[in-house]
Amino acid sequence: SIVDPVRKYITAEVRIRVHQQMFREVVMKAYNCQCAFCSIRHLPLLDAAHIIPDNDDRGTPVVINGLSLCKIHHAAFDSNMMGITPDYQIKVATKLLEEIDGPMLKHGIKELNNHLIVLPKKENMRPDKERLSIRYESFRKAS
């Protein structure tokens, strides 16, 4: 028999980053509305990702601390499954490279290992190499 699930709700106070919309707009414009990893151009699938997280004092909402990433690559980047060297090279965590899974892992992540990211045309909008270095060190320690 089918049991009806019990629905419960709570009211919560939420902290909203009011600067996030402006950050998204400048990052999307800099990257020409495409993922820096896979070049997908569907805006609903893209996020403005922080290189240094927003909750870190160094994680300012400026374009040089941002990347346009599709949702799968954003999640992989934030969880240190993928990283970017200070020379803009994509690295995939060893554990993922060794894993056998479906086509998304194979083609959407593993094949990007050692590729260069798509960069903004304007040099002053490209990811800050110092921030990438800090973040890449976190990736290396995690993988």
MODELLER restraints for C-alpha pairs under 7 A, 6 or more apart:
rsr = mdl.restraints
at = mdl.atoms
rsr.add(forms.Gaussian(group=physical.xy_distance, feature=features.Distance(at['CA:23:A'], at['CA:61:A']), mean=5.66, stdev=0.5))
rsr.add(forms.Gaussian(group=physical.xy_distance, feature=features.Distance(at['CA:23:A'], at['CA:62:A']), mean=6.48, stdev=0.5))
rsr.add(forms.Gaussian(group=physical.xy_distance, feature=features.Distance(at['CA:23:A'], at['CA:63:A']), mean=6.94, stdev=0.5))
rsr.add(forms.Gaussian(group=physical.xy_distance, feature=features.Distance(at['CA:24:A'], at['CA:48:A']), mean=4.96, stdev=0.5))
rsr.add(forms.Gaussian(group=physical.xy_distance, feature=features.Distance(at['CA:26:A'], at['CA:63:A']), mean=6.28, stdev=0.5))
rsr.add(forms.Gaussian(group=physical.xy_distance, feature=features.Distance(at['CA:27:A'], at['CA:48:A']), mean=6.08, stdev=0.5))
rsr.add(forms.Gaussian(group=physical.xy_distance, feature=features.Distance(at['CA:27:A'], at['CA:63:A']), mean=5.45, stdev=0.5))
rsr.add(forms.Gaussian(group=physical.xy_distance, feature=features.Distance(at['CA:27:A'], at['CA:66:A']), mean=6.19, stdev=0.5))
rsr.add(forms.Gaussian(group=physical.xy_distance, feature=features.Distance(at['CA:27:A'], at['CA:67:A']), mean=6.49, stdev=0.5))
rsr.add(forms.Gaussian(group=physical.xy_distance, feature=features.Distance(at['CA:27:A'], at['CA:68:A']), mean=6.17, stdev=0.5))
rsr.add(forms.Gaussian(group=physical.xy_distance, feature=features.Distance(at['CA:28:A'], at['CA:48:A']), mean=6.96, stdev=0.5))
rsr.add(forms.Gaussian(group=physical.xy_distance, feature=features.Distance(at['CA:28:A'], at['CA:68:A']), mean=6.07, stdev=0.5))
rsr.add(forms.Gaussian(group=physical.xy_distance, feature=features.Distance(at['CA:30:A'], at['CA:120:A']), mean=5.27, stdev=0.5))
rsr.add(forms.Gaussian(group=physical.xy_distance, feature=features.Distance(at['CA:30:A'], at['CA:125:A']), mean=6.42, stdev=0.5))
rsr.add(forms.Gaussian(group=physical.xy_distance, feature=features.Distance(at['CA:31:A'], at['CA:68:A']), mean=6.27, stdev=0.5))
rsr.add(forms.Gaussian(group=physical.xy_distance, feature=features.Distance(at['CA:31:A'], at['CA:119:A']), mean=6.71, stdev=0.5))
rsr.add(forms.Gaussian(group=physical.xy_distance, feature=features.Distance(at['CA:31:A'], at['CA:120:A']), mean=4.97, stdev=0.5))
rsr.add(forms.Gaussian(group=physical.xy_distance, feature=features.Distance(at['CA:33:A'], at['CA:41:A']), mean=5.79, stdev=0.5))
rsr.add(forms.Gaussian(group=physical.xy_distance, feature=features.Distance(at['CA:33:A'], at['CA:43:A']), mean=6.41, stdev=0.5))
rsr.add(forms.Gaussian(group=physical.xy_distance, feature=features.Distance(at['CA:34:A'], at['CA:40:A']), mean=5.33, stdev=0.5))
rsr.add(forms.Gaussian(group=physical.xy_distance, feature=features.Distance(at['CA:34:A'], at['CA:41:A']), mean=4.43, stdev=0.5))
rsr.add(forms.Gaussian(group=physical.xy_distance, feature=features.Distance(at['CA:34:A'], at['CA:68:A']), mean=6.44, stdev=0.5))
rsr.add(forms.Gaussian(group=physical.xy_distance, feature=features.Distance(at['CA:35:A'], at['CA:41:A']), mean=6.76, stdev=0.5))
rsr.add(forms.Gaussian(group=physical.xy_distance, feature=features.Distance(at['CA:35:A'], at['CA:46:A']), mean=6.69, stdev=0.5))
rsr.add(forms.Gaussian(group=physical.xy_distance, feature=features.Distance(at['CA:35:A'], at['CA:68:A']), mean=5.12, stdev=0.5))
rsr.add(forms.Gaussian(group=physical.xy_distance, feature=features.Distance(at['CA:35:A'], at['CA:69:A']), mean=4.36, stdev=0.5))
rsr.add(forms.Gaussian(group=physical.xy_distance, feature=features.Distance(at['CA:35:A'], at['CA:70:A']), mean=5.37, stdev=0.5))
rsr.add(forms.Gaussian(group=physical.xy_distance, feature=features.Distance(at['CA:36:A'], at['CA:67:A']), mean=6.67, stdev=0.5))
rsr.add(forms.Gaussian(group=physical.xy_distance, feature=features.Distance(at['CA:36:A'], at['CA:68:A']), mean=5.67, stdev=0.5))
rsr.add(forms.Gaussian(group=physical.xy_distance, feature=features.Distance(at['CA:36:A'], at['CA:69:A']), mean=5.77, stdev=0.5))
rsr.add(forms.Gaussian(group=physical.xy_distance, feature=features.Distance(at['CA:36:A'], at['CA:117:A']), mean=5.15, stdev=0.5))
rsr.add(forms.Gaussian(group=physical.xy_distance, feature=features.Distance(at['CA:36:A'], at['CA:118:A']), mean=4.48, stdev=0.5))
rsr.add(forms.Gaussian(group=physical.xy_distance, feature=features.Distance(at['CA:36:A'], at['CA:119:A']), mean=6.69, stdev=0.5))
rsr.add(forms.Gaussian(group=physical.xy_distance, feature=features.Distance(at['CA:37:A'], at['CA:69:A']), mean=6.74, stdev=0.5))
rsr.add(forms.Gaussian(group=physical.xy_distance, feature=features.Distance(at['CA:37:A'], at['CA:117:A']), mean=5.26, stdev=0.5))
rsr.add(forms.Gaussian(group=physical.xy_distance, feature=features.Distance(at['CA:37:A'], at['CA:118:A']), mean=6.43, stdev=0.5))
rsr.add(forms.Gaussian(group=physical.xy_distance, feature=features.Distance(at['CA:45:A'], at['CA:70:A']), mean=5.39, stdev=0.5))
rsr.add(forms.Gaussian(group=physical.xy_distance, feature=features.Distance(at['CA:45:A'], at['CA:71:A']), mean=5.87, stdev=0.5))
rsr.add(forms.Gaussian(group=physical.xy_distance, feature=features.Distance(at['CA:46:A'], at['CA:68:A']), mean=6.51, stdev=0.5))
rsr.add(forms.Gaussian(group=physical.xy_distance, feature=features.Distance(at['CA:46:A'], at['CA:69:A']), mean=5.53, stdev=0.5))
rsr.add(forms.Gaussian(group=physical.xy_distance, feature=features.Distance(at['CA:46:A'], at['CA:70:A']), mean=4.22, stdev=0.5))
rsr.add(forms.Gaussian(group=physical.xy_distance, feature=features.Distance(at['CA:46:A'], at['CA:71:A']), mean=5.89, stdev=0.5))
rsr.add(forms.Gaussian(group=physical.xy_distance, feature=features.Distance(at['CA:47:A'], at['CA:68:A']), mean=5.81, stdev=0.5))
rsr.add(forms.Gaussian(group=physical.xy_distance, feature=features.Distance(at['CA:47:A'], at['CA:69:A']), mean=5.40, stdev=0.5))
rsr.add(forms.Gaussian(group=physical.xy_distance, feature=features.Distance(at['CA:47:A'], at['CA:70:A']), mean=5.91, stdev=0.5))
rsr.add(forms.Gaussian(group=physical.xy_distance, feature=features.Distance(at['CA:47:A'], at['CA:71:A']), mean=6.29, stdev=0.5))
rsr.add(forms.Gaussian(group=physical.xy_distance, feature=features.Distance(at['CA:48:A'], at['CA:66:A']), mean=6.31, stdev=0.5))
rsr.add(forms.Gaussian(group=physical.xy_distance, feature=features.Distance(at['CA:48:A'], at['CA:67:A']), mean=5.76, stdev=0.5))
rsr.add(forms.Gaussian(group=physical.xy_distance, feature=features.Distance(at['CA:48:A'], at['CA:68:A']), mean=4.89, stdev=0.5))
rsr.add(forms.Gaussian(group=physical.xy_distance, feature=features.Distance(at['CA:48:A'], at['CA:69:A']), mean=6.44, stdev=0.5))
rsr.add(forms.Gaussian(group=physical.xy_distance, feature=features.Distance(at['CA:49:A'], at['CA:66:A']), mean=5.46, stdev=0.5))
rsr.add(forms.Gaussian(group=physical.xy_distance, feature=features.Distance(at['CA:49:A'], at['CA:67:A']), mean=5.07, stdev=0.5))
rsr.add(forms.Gaussian(group=physical.xy_distance, feature=features.Distance(at['CA:49:A'], at['CA:68:A']), mean=6.12, stdev=0.5))
rsr.add(forms.Gaussian(group=physical.xy_distance, feature=features.Distance(at['CA:49:A'], at['CA:69:A']), mean=6.41, stdev=0.5))
rsr.add(forms.Gaussian(group=physical.xy_distance, feature=features.Distance(at['CA:49:A'], at['CA:74:A']), mean=6.42, stdev=0.5))
rsr.add(forms.Gaussian(group=physical.xy_distance, feature=features.Distance(at['CA:50:A'], at['CA:65:A']), mean=5.70, stdev=0.5))
rsr.add(forms.Gaussian(group=physical.xy_distance, feature=features.Distance(at['CA:50:A'], at['CA:66:A']), mean=4.67, stdev=0.5))
rsr.add(forms.Gaussian(group=physical.xy_distance, feature=features.Distance(at['CA:50:A'], at['CA:67:A']), mean=6.41, stdev=0.5))
rsr.add(forms.Gaussian(group=physical.xy_distance, feature=features.Distance(at['CA:51:A'], at['CA:65:A']), mean=5.24, stdev=0.5))
rsr.add(forms.Gaussian(group=physical.xy_distance, feature=features.Distance(at['CA:51:A'], at['CA:66:A']), mean=5.70, stdev=0.5))
rsr.add(forms.Gaussian(group=physical.xy_distance, feature=features.Distance(at['CA:51:A'], at['CA:131:A']), mean=6.62, stdev=0.5))
rsr.add(forms.Gaussian(group=physical.xy_distance, feature=features.Distance(at['CA:51:A'], at['CA:132:A']), mean=6.57, stdev=0.5))
rsr.add(forms.Gaussian(group=physical.xy_distance, feature=features.Distance(at['CA:51:A'], at['CA:135:A']), mean=6.52, stdev=0.5))
rsr.add(forms.Gaussian(group=physical.xy_distance, feature=features.Distance(at['CA:52:A'], at['CA:58:A']), mean=6.52, stdev=0.5))
rsr.add(forms.Gaussian(group=physical.xy_distance, feature=features.Distance(at['CA:52:A'], at['CA:59:A']), mean=4.57, stdev=0.5))
rsr.add(forms.Gaussian(group=physical.xy_distance, feature=features.Distance(at['CA:52:A'], at['CA:65:A']), mean=6.54, stdev=0.5))
rsr.add(forms.Gaussian(group=physical.xy_distance, feature=features.Distance(at['CA:52:A'], at['CA:131:A']), mean=6.44, stdev=0.5))
rsr.add(forms.Gaussian(group=physical.xy_distance, feature=features.Distance(at['CA:52:A'], at['CA:135:A']), mean=6.40, stdev=0.5))
rsr.add(forms.Gaussian(group=physical.xy_distance, feature=features.Distance(at['CA:53:A'], at['CA:59:A']), mean=5.02, stdev=0.5))
rsr.add(forms.Gaussian(group=physical.xy_distance, feature=features.Distance(at['CA:54:A'], at['CA:60:A']), mean=6.34, stdev=0.5))
rsr.add(forms.Gaussian(group=physical.xy_distance, feature=features.Distance(at['CA:59:A'], at['CA:65:A']), mean=6.88, stdev=0.5))
rsr.add(forms.Gaussian(group=physical.xy_distance, feature=features.Distance(at['CA:63:A'], at['CA:125:A']), mean=5.90, stdev=0.5))
rsr.add(forms.Gaussian(group=physical.xy_distance, feature=features.Distance(at['CA:64:A'], at['CA:125:A']), mean=5.48, stdev=0.5))
rsr.add(forms.Gaussian(group=physical.xy_distance, feature=features.Distance(at['CA:64:A'], at['CA:126:A']), mean=5.58, stdev=0.5))
rsr.add(forms.Gaussian(group=physical.xy_distance, feature=features.Distance(at['CA:64:A'], at['CA:127:A']), mean=4.43, stdev=0.5))
rsr.add(forms.Gaussian(group=physical.xy_distance, feature=features.Distance(at['CA:64:A'], at['CA:128:A']), mean=5.17, stdev=0.5))
rsr.add(forms.Gaussian(group=physical.xy_distance, feature=features.Distance(at['CA:65:A'], at['CA:127:A']), mean=5.93, stdev=0.5))
rsr.add(forms.Gaussian(group=physical.xy_distance, feature=features.Distance(at['CA:65:A'], at['CA:128:A']), mean=6.37, stdev=0.5))
rsr.add(forms.Gaussian(group=physical.xy_distance, feature=features.Distance(at['CA:65:A'], at['CA:131:A']), mean=6.99, stdev=0.5))
rsr.add(forms.Gaussian(group=physical.xy_distance, feature=features.Distance(at['CA:66:A'], at['CA:127:A']), mean=6.58, stdev=0.5))
rsr.add(forms.Gaussian(group=physical.xy_distance, feature=features.Distance(at['CA:76:A'], at['CA:82:A']), mean=5.49, stdev=0.5))
rsr.add(forms.Gaussian(group=physical.xy_distance, feature=features.Distance(at['CA:77:A'], at['CA:83:A']), mean=5.91, stdev=0.5))
rsr.add(forms.Gaussian(group=physical.xy_distance, feature=features.Distance(at['CA:80:A'], at['CA:139:A']), mean=4.99, stdev=0.5))
rsr.add(forms.Gaussian(group=physical.xy_distance, feature=features.Distance(at['CA:80:A'], at['CA:142:A']), mean=6.44, stdev=0.5))
rsr.add(forms.Gaussian(group=physical.xy_distance, feature=features.Distance(at['CA:81:A'], at['CA:92:A']), mean=6.04, stdev=0.5))
rsr.add(forms.Gaussian(group=physical.xy_distance, feature=features.Distance(at['CA:81:A'], at['CA:93:A']), mean=5.09, stdev=0.5))
rsr.add(forms.Gaussian(group=physical.xy_distance, feature=features.Distance(at['CA:82:A'], at['CA:90:A']), mean=6.97, stdev=0.5))
rsr.add(forms.Gaussian(group=physical.xy_distance, feature=features.Distance(at['CA:82:A'], at['CA:91:A']), mean=5.60, stdev=0.5))
rsr.add(forms.Gaussian(group=physical.xy_distance, feature=features.Distance(at['CA:82:A'], at['CA:92:A']), mean=4.53, stdev=0.5))
rsr.add(forms.Gaussian(group=physical.xy_distance, feature=features.Distance(at['CA:82:A'], at['CA:93:A']), mean=5.90, stdev=0.5))
rsr.add(forms.Gaussian(group=physical.xy_distance, feature=features.Distance(at['CA:83:A'], at['CA:90:A']), mean=5.79, stdev=0.5))
rsr.add(forms.Gaussian(group=physical.xy_distance, feature=features.Distance(at['CA:83:A'], at['CA:91:A']), mean=5.06, stdev=0.5))
rsr.add(forms.Gaussian(group=physical.xy_distance, feature=features.Distance(at['CA:83:A'], at['CA:92:A']), mean=6.44, stdev=0.5))
rsr.add(forms.Gaussian(group=physical.xy_distance, feature=features.Distance(at['CA:83:A'], at['CA:136:A']), mean=5.86, stdev=0.5))
rsr.add(forms.Gaussian(group=physical.xy_distance, feature=features.Distance(at['CA:83:A'], at['CA:139:A']), mean=5.81, stdev=0.5))
rsr.add(forms.Gaussian(group=physical.xy_distance, feature=features.Distance(at['CA:84:A'], at['CA:90:A']), mean=4.64, stdev=0.5))
rsr.add(forms.Gaussian(group=physical.xy_distance, feature=features.Distance(at['CA:84:A'], at['CA:91:A']), mean=5.93, stdev=0.5))
rsr.add(forms.Gaussian(group=physical.xy_distance, feature=features.Distance(at['CA:84:A'], at['CA:132:A']), mean=6.62, stdev=0.5))
rsr.add(forms.Gaussian(group=physical.xy_distance, feature=features.Distance(at['CA:84:A'], at['CA:136:A']), mean=5.99, stdev=0.5))
rsr.add(forms.Gaussian(group=physical.xy_distance, feature=features.Distance(at['CA:85:A'], at['CA:132:A']), mean=6.35, stdev=0.5))
rsr.add(forms.Gaussian(group=physical.xy_distance, feature=features.Distance(at['CA:85:A'], at['CA:133:A']), mean=6.48, stdev=0.5))
rsr.add(forms.Gaussian(group=physical.xy_distance, feature=features.Distance(at['CA:85:A'], at['CA:136:A']), mean=5.83, stdev=0.5))
rsr.add(forms.Gaussian(group=physical.xy_distance, feature=features.Distance(at['CA:86:A'], at['CA:129:A']), mean=4.82, stdev=0.5))
rsr.add(forms.Gaussian(group=physical.xy_distance, feature=features.Distance(at['CA:86:A'], at['CA:132:A']), mean=5.10, stdev=0.5))
rsr.add(forms.Gaussian(group=physical.xy_distance, feature=features.Distance(at['CA:86:A'], at['CA:133:A']), mean=5.17, stdev=0.5))
rsr.add(forms.Gaussian(group=physical.xy_distance, feature=features.Distance(at['CA:88:A'], at['CA:116:A']), mean=5.56, stdev=0.5))
rsr.add(forms.Gaussian(group=physical.xy_distance, feature=features.Distance(at['CA:88:A'], at['CA:117:A']), mean=5.78, stdev=0.5))
rsr.add(forms.Gaussian(group=physical.xy_distance, feature=features.Distance(at['CA:89:A'], at['CA:114:A']), mean=5.57, stdev=0.5))
rsr.add(forms.Gaussian(group=physical.xy_distance, feature=features.Distance(at['CA:89:A'], at['CA:115:A']), mean=5.61, stdev=0.5))
rsr.add(forms.Gaussian(group=physical.xy_distance, feature=features.Distance(at['CA:89:A'], at['CA:116:A']), mean=4.39, stdev=0.5))
rsr.add(forms.Gaussian(group=physical.xy_distance, feature=features.Distance(at['CA:89:A'], at['CA:117:A']), mean=6.25, stdev=0.5))
rsr.add(forms.Gaussian(group=physical.xy_distance, feature=features.Distance(at['CA:90:A'], at['CA:112:A']), mean=6.57, stdev=0.5))
rsr.add(forms.Gaussian(group=physical.xy_distance, feature=features.Distance(at['CA:90:A'], at['CA:113:A']), mean=5.50, stdev=0.5))
rsr.add(forms.Gaussian(group=physical.xy_distance, feature=features.Distance(at['CA:90:A'], at['CA:114:A']), mean=5.16, stdev=0.5))
rsr.add(forms.Gaussian(group=physical.xy_distance, feature=features.Distance(at['CA:90:A'], at['CA:115:A']), mean=5.46, stdev=0.5))
rsr.add(forms.Gaussian(group=physical.xy_distance, feature=features.Distance(at['CA:90:A'], at['CA:116:A']), mean=5.86, stdev=0.5))
rsr.add(forms.Gaussian(group=physical.xy_distance, feature=features.Distance(at['CA:90:A'], at['CA:117:A']), mean=6.51, stdev=0.5))
rsr.add(forms.Gaussian(group=physical.xy_distance, feature=features.Distance(at['CA:91:A'], at['CA:113:A']), mean=4.89, stdev=0.5))
rsr.add(forms.Gaussian(group=physical.xy_distance, feature=features.Distance(at['CA:91:A'], at['CA:114:A']), mean=5.66, stdev=0.5))
rsr.add(forms.Gaussian(group=physical.xy_distance, feature=features.Distance(at['CA:92:A'], at['CA:110:A']), mean=6.46, stdev=0.5))
rsr.add(forms.Gaussian(group=physical.xy_distance, feature=features.Distance(at['CA:92:A'], at['CA:113:A']), mean=5.33, stdev=0.5))
rsr.add(forms.Gaussian(group=physical.xy_distance, feature=features.Distance(at['CA:93:A'], at['CA:143:A']), mean=5.44, stdev=0.5))
rsr.add(forms.Gaussian(group=physical.xy_distance, feature=features.Distance(at['CA:94:A'], at['CA:143:A']), mean=6.60, stdev=0.5))
rsr.add(forms.Gaussian(group=physical.xy_distance, feature=features.Distance(at['CA:97:A'], at['CA:110:A']), mean=5.87, stdev=0.5))
rsr.add(forms.Gaussian(group=physical.xy_distance, feature=features.Distance(at['CA:119:A'], at['CA:126:A']), mean=6.18, stdev=0.5))
rsr.add(forms.Gaussian(group=physical.xy_distance, feature=features.Distance(at['CA:120:A'], at['CA:126:A']), mean=5.62, stdev=0.5))
